[in-house]
Amino acid sequence: MTQYQGPVTIYQYMDATVEARSMQANGGGINQTRNTSSTSVSQKITTTSKLLVALISLVLIVAAIIIYVELTRKPPEPLRGPIFFSNNYEHDTFPNLGNGHIVVDRLQWGASELANKLKVPLPHPIPYVVITHIGVQSTSCYTIYKCSIKMRTIQDSAIAEKGLPDIQSNFYVGSDGYVYVGRGWNWANTYANSSLAITFMGDYGRYEPNEKQVEATQYLLAYGLTNKFIDLNYKLVAQNQTKQTKSPGANVYRIIKNWPHFYPCGLNDNPPCGSELGLPYPWDAKM
């Protein structure tokens, strides 16, 4: 044992190899933590990138499908005439005539595209209104479905069998209380170029017209007057006053002869219908 008296200074020397290993041990833990953290962030970035790429791809695919569908879509057929289901009286429209009497346009009842363009215009205001019926033991129609089929049958017969450019009358009235557009307000019918032809759909030598059918005809005439298609002093006649025929049937004739504008031309000693306009007898325009 060695004893010292007075201040003593002690120096400690560490092996450099031990110190290096100690620093490496401490530094290695930090690097390992940093590497682990960097790897986690990198994985998150990679996953987000994949989701973003997938989302962009999905959007592009959907956009391509929409563009393809729009480019290959057939354009809609243009409407041949608007129908306004309201109780108005706008010019050049076919409204709800009132009390549920709807006007069914040509497009709605399925008019044939084989119909030729009509060439004889109908001047306004129209001086004569002639009432006819289909006849030939034709049954009445009570639904828009059956009346539309009847309209197409009449049109096909007019074009294929009679050699006419289109259906004969300007308007047709079904027992459903609807008015079906034939040649409309602007084109002459096959009876007389100065008349508006309204046809009851059925055989009214055998059957009675119902209240809906009669009222729809009156509403159509009121619409024509309001829009100045028909002359304020128009003459209402039955087809049997203009030629030898049973049309419009005894049951319809009995009703219309009591209407205010009924004109007794061609009856008893009265002059032929339309003679003041130079129309020949019988009425048969064949157009």
SERO-4910 file (N, C-alpha, C, O; in steps of 0.05 Angstrom, whole numbers):
BEGIN
 pado doro    nc1    nc2    nc3   cac1   cac2   cac3    cc1    cc2    cc3    oc1    oc2    oc3
  Met    A     17    -24      0      0      0      0     18     24      0     37     26     15
  Thr    A     10     43    -17     26     68    -20      9     91    -10    -14     93    -17
  Gln    A     20    107      7      6    130     18     19    155      8     43    158      6
  Tyr    A      0    175      1      9    201     -9     -3    222      8    -25    220     18
  Gln    A     12    242     12      3    266     27      3    290      7     23    294     -7
  Gly    A    -19    306      7    -21    329    -11    -40    323    -34    -51    301    -36
  Pro    A    -44    343    -51    -62    340    -74    -52    319    -93    -29    317    -99
  Val    A    -73    304   -103    -66    282   -121    -84    284   -146   -108    289   -143
  Thr    A    -73    282   -170    -89    283   -196    -88    255   -208    -66    244   -212
  Ile    A   -112    244   -214   -113    217   -225   -122    219   -255   -142    232   -260
  Tyr    A   -109    207   -274   -116    206   -302   -125    178   -309   -112    158   -301
  Gln    A   -147    177   -324   -157    151   -333   -155    149   -363   -164    167   -377
  Tyr    A   -144    129   -373   -140    125   -402   -157    101   -411   -156     79   -399
  Met    A   -174    106   -433   -191     85   -443   -180     75   -470   -170     91   -486
  Asp    A   -183     50   -474   -174     39   -499   -190     50   -522   -215     50   -520
  Ala    A   -178     59   -543   -192     71   -567   -212     51   -580   -232     59   -591
  Thr    A   -205     26   -579   -222      6   -591   -248      4   -576   -270      1   -588
  Val    A   -246      5   -549   -271      3   -532   -288     27   -537   -313     25   -540
  Glu    A   -275     52   -539   -291     76   -544   -305     75   -571   -328     83   -574
  Ala    A   -291     66   -591   -303     64   -618   -326     45   -618   -347     51   -630
  Arg    A   -323     23   -604   -346      4   -603   -370     16   -589   -393     11   -596
  Ser    A   -363     32   -567   -385     44   -552   -400     64   -570   -425     65   -570
  Met    A   -385     81   -585   -398    101   -602   -414     87   -624   -435     96   -632
  Gln    A   -402     66   -635   -416     51   -656   -442     40   -646   -462     39   -660
  Ala    A   -441     30   -621   -465     18   -609   -486     39   -606   -510     35   -614
  Asn    A   -479     63   -595   -498     84   -592   -508     95   -618   -532     99   -622
  Gly    A   -490    100   -637   -498    111   -663   -514     92   -680   -531    101   -695
  Gly    A   -508     67   -678   -522     47   -693   -552     46   -687   -568     41   -704
  Gly    A   -559     50   -662   -588     50   -654   -603     73   -667   -626     69   -675
  Ile    A   -589     96   -668   -603    120   -680   -607    115   -710   -629    120   -720
  Asn    A   -587    105   -723   -589    100   -752   -611     79   -758   -626     81   -777
  Gln    A   -612     59   -741   -632     38   -745   -660     49   -743   -677     42   -758
  Thr    A   -664     67   -723   -690     80   -719   -697     97   -743   -720     97   -753
  Arg    A   -677    112   -752   -681    129   -776   -688    113   -800   -706    120   -816
  Asn    A   -674     92   -805   -679     75   -828   -707     63   -827   -721     62   -848
  Thr    A   -716     54   -803   -743     42   -800   -764     63   -806   -784     58   -820
  Ser    A   -760     88   -796   -779    110   -801   -780    117   -830   -802    121   -841
  Ser    A   -757    118   -844   -756    124   -872   -770    103   -889   -785    109   -908
  Thr    A   -767     78   -882   -780     56   -896   -810     58   -893   -824     53   -913
  Ser    A   -820     64   -869   -849     66   -865   -861     89   -881   -882     85   -894
  Val    A   -848    112   -882   -858    135   -898   -858    127   -927   -877    134   -942
  Ser    A   -837    114   -937   -835    106   -965   -857     87   -972   -869     89   -994
  Gln    A   -864     68   -954   -886     50   -960   -912     64   -962   -929     58   -979
  Lys    A   -917     84   -944   -942    100   -944   -944    115   -970   -966    116   -982
  Ile    A   -922    127   -979   -923    143  -1005   -929    124  -1028   -944    131  -1046
  Thr    A   -917    101  -1028   -921     82  -1050   -951     73  -1051   -962     71  -1072
  Thr    A   -963     67  -1027   -991     59  -1026  -1010     81  -1036  -1028     76  -1051
  Thr    A  -1004    106  -1027  -1021    129  -1036  -1019    133  -1066  -1039    139  -1079
  Ser    A   -995    130  -1076   -991    134  -1105  -1006    113  -1121  -1018    119  -1142
  Lys    A  -1006     88  -1111  -1021     67  -1125  -1051     73  -1125  -1064     69  -1145
  Leu    A  -1062     82  -1102  -1090     88  -1100  -1098    112  -1119  -1119    111  -1132
  Leu    A  -1080    131  -1120  -1085    155  -1137  -1085    146  -1167  -1102    155  -1182
  Val    A  -1066    130  -1174  -1064    120  -1202  -1089    104  -1209  -1100    106  -1231
  Ala    A  -1098     87  -1190  -1122     70  -1195  -1146     88  -1198  -1163     83  -1215
  Leu    A  -1148    109  -1181  -1171    127  -1183  -1172    142  -1209  -1193    144  -1222
  Ile    A  -1149    152  -1218  -1147    166  -1243  -1154    148  -1267  -1168    156  -1285
  Ser    A  -1144    123  -1265  -1150    104  -1286  -1180     98  -1288  -1192     97  -1310
  Leu    A  -1193     96  -1264  -1222     91  -1264  -1238    114  -1276  -1256    110  -1291
  Val    A  -1229    138  -1269  -1242    162  -1280  -1240    163  -1310  -1259    169  -1325
  Leu    A  -1216    157  -1320  -1211    157  -1349  -1228    136  -1363  -1238    141  -1385
  Ile    A  -1230    113  -1351  -1246     91  -1363  -1276     99  -1365  -1289     96  -1385
  Val    A  -1286    110  -1343  -1315    119  -1342  -1319    141  -1363  -1339    140  -1377
  Ala    A  -1301    160  -1364  -1303    182  -1384  -1303    171  -1412  -1318    180  -1429
  Ala    A  -1286    151  -1418  -1285    139  -1444  -1311    125  -1451  -1320    127  -1474
  Ile    A  -1322    111  -1432  -1348     98  -1436  -1370    118  -1443  -1386    113  -1461
  Ile    A  -1371    139  -1427  -1392    160  -1431  -1389    172  -1459  -1409    176  -1473
  Ile    A  -1364    179  -1467  -1360    191  -1493  -1368    172  -1515  -1380    180  -1535
  Tyr    A  -1362    146  -1512  -1369    126  -1532  -1399    124  -1535  -1410    123  -1557
  Val    A  -1413    123  -1512  -1442    121  -1513  -1455    145  -1526  -1473    142  -1542
  Glu    A  -1445    169  -1520  -1456    193  -1531  -1451    195  -1561  -1468    204  -1576
  Leu    A  -1427    185  -1570  -1421    186  -1599  -1437    166  -1615  -1444    171  -1638
  Thr    A  -1444    144  -1603  -1459    123  -1617  -1489    125  -1613  -1504    110  -1626
  Arg    A  -1498    143  -1596  -1527    146  -1591  -1540    158  -1616  -1530    176  -1628
  Lys    A  -1564    146  -1623  -1579    156  -1645  -1593    182  -1637  -1604    184  -1615
  Pro    A  -1593    202  -1654  -1607    227  -1647  -1637    223  -1645  -1647    208  -1661
  Pro    A  -1650    235  -1626  -1679    232  -1623  -1694    243  -1647  -1686    263  -1659
  Glu    A  -1716    230  -1654  -1732    239  -1676  -1746    265  -1669  -1757    268  -1647
  Pro    A  -1746    285  -1687  -1759    310  -1680  -1789    307  -1678  -1801    292  -1693
  Leu    A  -1800    321  -1660  -1829    321  -1657  -1843    334  -1681  -1833    355  -1690
  Arg    A  -1864    323  -1690  -1878    335  -1713  -1896    358  -1705  -1904    374  -1721
  Gly    A  -1903    359  -1680  -1920    381  -1671  -1924    379  -1641  -1929    358  -1630
  Pro    A  -1921    401  -1627  -1924    401  -1598  -1953    397  -1589  -1972    406  -1602
  Ile    A  -1957    385  -1566  -1983    383  -1554  -1981    395  -1526  -1964    387  -1510
  Phe    A  -1998    414  -1520  -1998    427  -1494  -2023    418  -1479  -2045    425  -1487
  Phe    A  -2019    404  -1457  -2042    394  -1442  -2050    414  -1421  -2047    411  -1397
  Ser    A  -2062    436  -1432  -2072    457  -1414  -2096    470  -1429  -2098    469  -1453
  Asn    A  -2113    482  -1413  -2136    494  -1425  -2130    522  -1436  -2141    542  -1427
  Asn    A  -2112    523  -1456  -2106    548  -1468  -2114    547  -1497  -2123    526  -1507
  Tyr    A  -2113    569  -1510  -2121    571  -1539  -2099    585  -1555  -2104    603  -1570
  Glu    A  -2074    576  -1551  -2052    588  -1565  -2053    580  -1595  -2060    557  -1601
  His    A  -2047    598  -1612  -2048    593  -1640  -2026    572  -1648  -2004    572  -1637
  Asp    A  -2034    555  -1668  -2015    535  -1678  -2008    514  -1657  -1986    502  -1659
  Thr    A  -2024    509  -1638  -2019    488  -1619  -2044    470  -1617  -2066    478  -1625
  Phe    A  -2040    446  -1606  -2062    428  -1602  -2065    423  -1572  -2051    405  -1561
  Pro    A  -2081    439  -1558  -2082    436  -1529  -2102    415  -1520  -2116    402  -1537
  Asn    A  -2104    412  -1494  -2127    399  -1483  -2151    417  -1489  -2152    440  -1480
  Leu    A  -2170    406  -1504  -2192    423  -1512  -2211    431  -1490  -2228    449  -1492
  Gly    A  -2207    418  -1467  -2224    423  -1444  -2240    399  -1436  -2247    382  -1453
  Asn    A  -2246    396  -1411  -2263    374  -1401  -2252    347  -1408  -2267    328  -1412
  Gly    A  -2225    345  -1410  -2212    319  -1415  -2210    311  -1444  -2202    289  -1449
  His    A  -2217    329  -1462  -2216    322  -1491  -2189    329  -1502  -2184    352  -1510
  Ile    A  -2172    310  -1503  -2144    314  -1511  -2141    310  -1541  -2155    293  -1553
  Val    A  -2124    326  -1554  -2117    322  -1582  -2093    304  -1584  -2072    309  -1573
  Val    A  -2096    283  -1600  -2074    263  -1604  -2061    269  -1631  -2074    266  -1652
  Asp    A  -2036    277  -1631  -2022    284  -1655  -2015    260  -1672  -2016    237  -1662
  Arg    A  -2006    264  -1696  -2000    242  -1714  -1977    224  -1703  -1978    200  -1706
  Leu    A  -1957    237  -1691  -1935    222  -1680  -1945    203  -1658  -1935    180  -1656
  Gln    A  -1964    212  -1642  -1974    196  -1620  -1991    172  -1629  -1989    151  -1616
  Trp    A  -2006    175  -1650  -2022    152  -1659  -2008    134  -1679  -2018    114  -1687
  Gly    A  -1984    142  -1686  -1967    125  -1703  -1971    127  -1733  -1973    107  -1747
  Ala    A  -1974    152  -1742  -1978    156  -1771  -1955    145  -1787  -1932    145  -1779
  Ser    A  -1961    134  -1811  -1942    121  -1828  -1923    142  -1840  -1931    164  -1847
  Glu    A  -1897    134  -1843  -1878    152  -1855  -1880    150  -1886  -1866    165  -1900
  Leu    A  -1896    132  -1896  -1900    129  -1925  -1919    150  -1936  -1922    152  -1960
  Ala    A  -1932    165  -1919  -1950    185  -1928  -1935    206  -1944  -1914    215  -1936
  Asn    A  -1947    214  -1967  -1934    234  -1984  -1941    262  -1974  -1961    266  -1959
  Lys    A  -1924    280  -1981  -1929    308  -1973  -1954    319  -1987  -1958    315  -2011
  Leu    A  -1972    331  -1971  -1996    342  -1982  -1990    368  -1997  -1971    383  -1989
  Lys    A  -2004    374  -2018  -1998    397  -2035  -2019    418  -2036  -2014    441  -2045
  Val    A  -2044    412  -2027  -2065    431  -2029  -2070    444  -2002  -2080    430  -1984
  Pro    A  -2063    469  -1998  -2067    482  -1972  -2096    488  -1967  -2112    490  -1985
  Leu    A  -2103    490  -1941  -2130    496  -1933  -2131    525  -1924  -2120    531  -1903
  Pro    A  -2144    543  -1940  -2144    571  -1932  -2161    577  -1908  -2181    564  -1903
  His    A  -2152    596  -1892  -2166    604  -1868  -2178    632  -1872  -2166    649  -1886
  Pro    A  -2200    638  -1860  -2218    620  -1844  -2234    602  -1862  -2241    609  -1885
  Ile    A  -2239    578  -1853  -2252    557  -1869  -2282    561  -1868  -2294    564  -1847
  Pro    A  -2295    563  -1892  -2324    569  -1893  -2342    546  -1887  -2365    550  -1878
  Tyr    A  -2333    521  -1892  -2351    498  -1889  -2338    477  -1870  -2313    473  -1870
  Val    A  -2355    464  -1854  -2347    441  -1838  -2365    418  -1846  -2389    420  -1844
  Val    A  -2353    396  -1855  -2368    373  -1863  -2364    350  -1843  -2341    344  -1836
  Ile    A  -2386    338  -1835  -2385    316  -1815  -2389    290  -1830  -2408    287  -1845
  Thr    A  -2370    271  -1825  -2372    244  -1837  -2369    223  -1816  -2365    229  -1792
  His    A  -2371    198  -1824  -2364    175  -1806  -2350    155  -1823  -2350    156  -1847
  Ile    A  -2337    135  -1809  -2322    115  -1823  -2342     96  -1837  -2337     89  -1861
  Gly    A  -2363     87  -1823  -2383     70  -1835  -2373     42  -1840  -2354     32  -1827
  Val    A  -2385     28  -1860  -2378      1  -1868  -2376    -17  -1844  -2357    -32  -1840
  Gln    A  -2396    -16  -1827  -2398    -33  -1803  -2374    -30  -1785  -2366    -49  -1771
  Ser    A  -2362     -7  -1784  -2339     -2  -1767  -2348      1  -1738  -2367     16  -1733
  Thr    A  -2335    -13  -1720  -2342    -11  -1692  -2329     13  -1679  -2308     23  -1689
  Ser    A  -2340     23  -1658  -2329     46  -1644  -2304     37  -1628  -2301     14  -1620
  Cys    A  -2287     56  -1622  -2263     51  -1606  -2265     68  -1580  -2272     91  -1581
  Tyr    A  -2258     56  -1557  -2262     69  -1532  -2236     73  -1516  -2237     84  -1494
  Thr    A  -2213     66  -1528  -2187     71  -1515  -2168     83  -1535  -2172     79  -1559
  Ile    A  -2149     98  -1525  -2129    110  -1543  -2113     89  -1558  -2105     94  -1581
  Tyr    A  -2110     66  -1546  -2095     44  -1559  -2110     34  -1584  -2099     32  -1605
  Lys    A  -2136     28  -1580  -2152     17  -1602  -2158     38  -1623  -2159     33  -1647
  Cys    A  -2163     63  -1614  -2168     85  -1633  -2143     91  -1650  -2145     97  -1674
  Ser    A  -2119     88  -1638  -2094     93  -1653  -2091     71  -1674  -2082     77  -1697
  Ile    A  -2097     46  -1667  -2096     25  -1687  -2115     30  -1710  -2109     25  -1733
  Lys    A  -2139     39  -1703  -2159     45  -1724  -2149     68  -1742  -2153     66  -1766
  Met    A  -2137     88  -1730  -2126    110  -1747  -2105    100  -1766  -2106    107  -1790
  Arg    A  -2088     83  -1757  -2067     73  -1775  -2079     55  -1796  -2069     55  -1819
  Thr    A  -2099     40  -1790  -2112     23  -1809  -2126     40  -1831  -2124     33  -1855
  Ile    A  -2139     61  -1823  -2152     79  -1842  -2131     92  -1860  -2135     94  -1884
  Gln    A  -2109    100  -1849  -2088    113  -1865  -2076     93  -1885  -2072    100  -1908
  Asp    A  -2069     69  -1875  -2058     49  -1893  -2076     43  -1916  -2067     39  -1939
  Ser    A  -2102     41  -1910  -2122     35  -1931  -2123     58  -1951  -2125     54  -1976
  Ala    A  -2122     83  -1941  -2123    106  -1959  -2099    107  -1978  -2102    113  -2002
  Ile    A  -2076    100  -1968  -2052    102  -1984  -2049     78  -2003  -2044     81  -2027
  Ala    A  -2053     53  -1992  -2048     29  -2007  -2071     21  -2026  -2066     12  -2049
  Glu    A  -2095     25  -2017  -2118     15  -2033  -2131     37  -2049  -2140     32  -2072
  Lys    A  -2132     62  -2039  -2146     83  -2053  -2127    102  -2068  -2135    119  -2083
  Gly    A  -2101     98  -2064  -2081    114  -2079  -2080    143  -2070  -2071    160  -2085
  Leu    A  -2089    149  -2045  -2088    176  -2035  -2061    181  -2022  -2047    163  -2014
  Pro    A  -2053    206  -2020  -2027    212  -2008  -2027    209  -1978  -2006    205  -1966
  Asp    A  -2051    210  -1965  -2052    209  -1936  -2080    202  -1928  -2098    198  -1945
  Ile    A  -2085    201  -1902  -2111    196  -1890  -2130    218  -1900  -2122    240  -1906
  Gln    A  -2157    212  -1901  -2175    229  -1916  -2183    255  -1901  -2181    276  -1912
  Ser    A  -2191    253  -1876  -2203    276  -1862  -2182    292  -1847  -2159    284  -1844
  Asn    A  -2191    316  -1838  -2174    333  -1823  -2172    324  -1794  -2150    325  -1782
  Phe    A  -2194    315  -1782  -2195    306  -1754  -2214    282  -1752  -2233    279  -1766
  Tyr    A  -2207    265  -1732  -2223    241  -1726  -2230    242  -1696  -2213    249  -1680
  Val    A  -2255    234  -1690  -2263    235  -1662  -2271    207  -1653  -2288    194  -1665
  Gly    A  -2258    197  -1632  -2263    170  -1621  -2283    171  -1599  -2289    192  -1588
  Ser    A  -2293    147  -1592  -2312    145  -1570  -2298    148  -1543  -2312    148  -1522
  Asp    A  -2272    150  -1543  -2257    156  -1518  -2258    186  -1512  -2248    194  -1491
  Gly    A  -2269    202  -1530  -2271    230  -1525  -2246    245  -1534  -2243    269  -1528
  Tyr    A  -2228    232  -1548  -2203    244  -1557  -2206    252  -1587  -2221    239  -1602
  Val    A  -2192    273  -1595  -2191    281  -1623  -2164    273  -1635  -2143    280  -1624
  Tyr    A  -2165    259  -1658  -2141    249  -1671  -2136    266  -1696  -2153    269  -1713
  Val    A  -2111    275  -1698  -2104    293  -1721  -2100    276  -1746  -2084    258  -1747
  Gly    A  -2115    283  -1767  -2111    271  -1793  -2094    289  -1810  -2069    288  -1808
  Arg    A  -2106    306  -1826  -2091    326  -1842  -2088    352  -1827  -2073    370  -1837
  Gly    A  -2102    355  -1805  -2098    379  -1789  -2112    404  -1801  -2130    402  -1818
  Trp    A  -2104    427  -1791  -2118    452  -1798  -2108    463  -1825  -2122    479  -1837
  Asn    A  -2085    455  -1835  -2072    469  -1856  -2074    456  -1884  -2065    468  -1904
  Trp    A  -2085    431  -1886  -2084    418  -1911  -2112    408  -1919  -2127    399  -1902
  Ala    A  -2119    410  -1944  -2145    403  -1954  -2150    373  -1951  -2132    357  -1953
  Asn    A  -2175    366  -1947  -2183    338  -1944  -2191    327  -1972  -2187    340  -1992
  Thr    A  -2203    303  -1972  -2211    290  -1997  -2240    296  -2005  -2250    284  -2024
  Tyr    A  -2253    315  -1991  -2281    320  -1997  -2285    346  -2012  -2297    347  -2033
  Ala    A  -2274    368  -2001  -2275    394  -2015  -2253    411  -2004  -2247    411  -1980
  Asn    A  -2240    426  -2022  -2216    441  -2015  -2222    464  -1996  -2204    476  -1984
  Ser    A  -2248    472  -1994  -2256    494  -1977  -2271    485  -1952  -2287    500  -1942
  Ser    A  -2265    461  -1943  -2280    451  -1920  -2261    438  -1900  -2239    430  -1907
  Leu    A  -2271    437  -1875  -2257    422  -1854  -2273    397  -1849  -2296    398  -1842
  Ala    A  -2260    374  -1853  -2274    348  -1850  -2269    336  -1822  -2246    332  -1814
  Ile    A  -2290    330  -1808  -2288    318  -1781  -2303    291  -1783  -2327    290  -1790
  Thr    A  -2289    269  -1777  -2300    242  -1780  -2305    229  -1753  -2287    228  -1737
  Phe    A  -2329    219  -1749  -2335    203  -1725  -2325    174  -1731  -2332    163  -1752
  Met    A  -2309    163  -1712  -2297    137  -1717  -2316    115  -1709  -2318    107  -1686
  Gly    A  -2330    104  -1729  -2349     83  -1725  -2371     83  -1746  -2370    100  -1765
  Asp    A  -2390     66  -1744  -2412     64  -1763  -2437     74  -1748  -2448     60  -1731
  Tyr    A  -2445     99  -1753  -2467    111  -1738  -2494    110  -1752  -2512    125  -1746
  Gly    A  -2495     91  -1771  -2521     82  -1781  -2530     59  -1763  -2554     53  -1761
  Arg    A  -2511     46  -1750  -2517     23  -1733  -2514     31  -1703  -2530     21  -1687
  Tyr    A  -2495     47  -1696  -2489     53  -1668  -2496     83  -1662  -2497    100  -1680
  Glu    A  -2499     88  -1637  -2503    115  -1627  -2476    127  -1618  -2461    114  -1604
  Pro    A  -2471    152  -1626  -2447    165  -1616  -2451    171  -1586  -2473    178  -1578
  Asn    A  -2430    168  -1570  -2433    173  -1541  -2429    203  -1536  -2421    219  -1553
  Glu    A  -2435    210  -1511  -2434    239  -1503  -2406    250  -1506  -2402    273  -1514
  Lys    A  -2385    234  -1499  -2358    243  -1501  -2351    251  -1530  -2338    271  -1535
  Gln    A  -2359    234  -1548  -2353    239  -1577  -2366    264  -1587  -2354    280  -1601
  Val    A  -2391    268  -1580  -2406    291  -1589  -2394    317  -1577  -2390    337  -1591
  Glu    A  -2388    316  -1551  -2377    339  -1538  -2349    346  -1548  -2342    369  -1551
  Ala    A  -2333    326  -1554  -2306    331  -1564  -2307    345  -1591  -2291    363  -1597
  Thr    A  -2327    338  -1608  -2330    351  -1634  -2337    381  -1630  -2327    398  -1644
  Gln    A  -2355    386  -1611  -2363    414  -1605  -2339    430  -1594  -2336    453  -1601
  Tyr    A  -2323    418  -1577  -2300    431  -1566  -2279    437  -1589  -2266    458  -1588
  Leu    A  -2276    419  -1607  -2258    423  -1630  -2267    447  -1647  -2251    463  -1655
  Leu    A  -2293    448  -1652  -2303    470  -1667  -2300    497  -1653  -2293    517  -1665
  Ala    A  -2304    496  -1626  -2299    521  -1610  -2270    529  -1612  -2264    553  -1613
  Tyr    A  -2252    510  -1611  -2223    516  -1613  -2217    529  -1640  -2202    548  -1642
  Gly    A  -2229    517  -1662  -2224    528  -1688  -2234    556  -1691  -2221    573  -1705
  Leu    A  -2257    562  -1679  -2268    590  -1680  -2250    609  -1664  -2244    631  -1674
  Thr    A  -2241    601  -1641  -2225    618  -1624  -2198    625  -1637  -2189    648  -1635
  Asn    A  -2187    607  -1652  -2161    611  -1665  -2164    621  -1694  -2144    623  -1708
  Lys    A  -2189    626  -1702  -2195    637  -1728  -2187    619  -1751  -2182    628  -1774
  Phe    A  -2187    593  -1745  -2184    573  -1767  -2210    571  -1782  -2210    568  -1807
  Ile    A  -2232    573  -1768  -2259    570  -1780  -2272    597  -1781  -2269    614  -1763
  Asp    A  -2287    602  -1802  -2301    627  -1805  -2322    630  -1783  -2335    610  -1775
  Leu    A  -2326    654  -1773  -2346    659  -1752  -2374    651  -1761  -2391    644  -1744
  Asn    A  -2379    652  -1787  -2405    645  -1798  -2404    619  -1814  -2417    616  -1835
  Tyr    A  -2387    600  -1805  -2383    576  -1820  -2409    560  -1823  -2428    563  -1807
  Lys    A  -2410    544  -1844  -2434    528  -1850  -2427    499  -1843  -2408    487  -1853
  Leu    A  -2443    487  -1825  -2439    459  -1817  -2458    441  -1834  -2482    446  -1834
  Val    A  -2447    421  -1847  -2463    404  -1864  -2455    375  -1859  -2433    369  -1850
  Ala    A  -2473    357  -1866  -2467    328  -1865  -2458    319  -1892  -2465    332  -1912
  Gln    A  -2442    298  -1894  -2432    290  -1919  -2454    281  -1938  -2452    285  -1963
  Asn    A  -2476    271  -1928  -2498    262  -1945  -2513    286  -1959  -2530    282  -1976
  Gln    A  -2506    310  -1951  -2517    334  -1964  -2499    342  -1988  -2507    357  -2005
  Thr    A  -2475    330  -1990  -2456    338  -2011  -2453    317  -2032  -2442    322  -2054
  Lys    A  -2463    293  -2027  -2461    271  -2047  -2480    248  -2038  -2491    249  -2016
  Gln    A  -2484    229  -2055  -2501    206  -2049  -2486    187  -2031  -2469    171  -2040
  Thr    A  -2492    188  -2005  -2478    171  -1985  -2495    169  -1960  -2512    186  -1955
  Lys    A  -2490    149  -1944  -2504    146  -1918  -2488    160  -1896  -2498    162  -1873
  Ser    A  -2465    170  -1902  -2448    183  -1882  -2460    211  -1875  -2468    225  -1894
  Pro    A  -2461    219  -1850  -2447    208  -1827  -2463    189  -1810  -2458    184  -1787
  Gly    A  -2484    177  -1822  -2501    159  -1807  -2525    174  -1796  -2522    197  -1787
  Ala    A  -2548    160  -1795  -2572    173  -1786  -2570    183  -1757  -2582    203  -1750
  Asn    A  -2555    168  -1740  -2553    175  -1712  -2537    201  -1707  -2543    216  -1688
  Val    A  -2516    205  -1723  -2500    229  -1721  -2515    253  -1734  -2516    275  -1723
  Tyr    A  -2528    247  -1757  -2542    268  -1771  -2565    280  -1754  -2570    304  -1754
  Arg    A  -2578    263  -1739  -2600    271  -1722  -2590    291  -1701  -2605    309  -1692
  Ile    A  -2566    289  -1692  -2554    306  -1672  -2545    332  -1684  -2552    354  -1674
  Ile    A  -2529    331  -1705  -2516    355  -1715  -2535    374  -1729  -2530    398  -1731
  Lys    A  -2558    364  -1738  -2577    382  -1752  -2590    402  -1732  -2603    421  -1741
  Asn    A  -2586    397  -1707  -2596    416  -1686  -2575    435  -1676  -2581    451  -1659
  Trp    A  -2551    434  -1687  -2530    451  -1678  -2533    479  -1692  -2544    481  -1713
  Pro    A  -2523    500  -1678  -2528    528  -1688  -2519    533  -1717  -2533    547  -1731
  His    A  -2496    522  -1725  -2486    529  -1751  -2495    510  -1773  -2485    511  -1796
  Phe    A  -2513    492  -1767  -2522    473  -1788  -2535    488  -1811  -2551    507  -1808
  Tyr    A  -2527    480  -1835  -2536    493  -1860  -2550    473  -1878  -2538    453  -1885
  Pro    A  -2575    478  -1885  -2591    458  -1899  -2587    458  -1929  -2606    454  -1944
  Cys    A  -2562    463  -1938  -2557    462  -1967  -2562    434  -1978  -2557    414  -1964
  Gly    A  -2570    432  -2003  -2575    406  -2016  -2599    392  -2007  -2605    370  -2016
  Leu    A  -2615    404  -1988  -2640    392  -1978  -2664    407  -1990  -2664    431  -1991
  Asn    A  -2684    391  -1997  -2708    403  -2008  -2702    421  -2032  -2690    412  -2052
  Asp    A  -2709    446  -2030  -2705    465  -2052  -2680    482  -2048  -2676    502  -2063
  Asn    A  -2664    476  -2029  -2640    493  -2023  -2618    487  -2044  -2616    465  -2054
  Pro    A  -2602    507  -2050  -2580    503  -2070  -2560    483  -2060  -2558    478  -2036
  Pro    A  -2544    471  -2078  -2523    452  -2070  -2503    465  -2052  -2498    489  -2053
  Cys    A  -2492    449  -2034  -2472    459  -2015  -2447    469  -2030  -2436    455  -2048
  Gly    A  -2439    492  -2024  -2415    504  -2035  -2418    516  -2063  -2399    524  -2075
  Ser    A  -2443    518  -2072  -2448    529  -2099  -2440    558  -2100  -2431    568  -2121
  Glu    A  -2442    572  -2077  -2434    601  -2076  -2404    604  -2078  -2394    626  -2084
  Leu    A  -2390    582  -2074  -2360    583  -2076  -2351    571  -2102  -2327    569  -2107
  Gly    A  -2370    562  -2118  -2362    549  -2143  -2355    519  -2140  -2343    508  -2158
  Leu    A  -2362    507  -2117  -2357    479  -2113  -2377    462  -2129  -2401    467  -2128
  Pro    A  -2367    441  -2143  -2385    425  -2159  -2400    404  -2141  -2392    399  -2118
  Tyr    A  -2421    393  -2152  -2434    371  -2138  -2429    346  -2154  -2431    347  -2179
  Pro    A  -2422    324  -2142  -2418    319  -2113  -2390    329  -2104  -2373    334  -2120
  Trp    A  -2387    332  -2078  -2361    338  -2066  -2343    314  -2068  -2350    293  -2056
  Asp    A  -2321    316  -2082  -2302    293  -2083  -2276    304  -2093  -2270    303  -2117
  Ala    A  -2259    314  -2076  -2234    327  -2084  -2213    306  -2093  -2196    313  -2110
  Lys    A  -2214    282  -2082  -2195    260  -2089  -2166    269  -2085  -2149    263  -2102
  Met    A  -2161    283  -2064  -2133    291  -2059  -2124    280  -2032  -2101    285  -2024
***
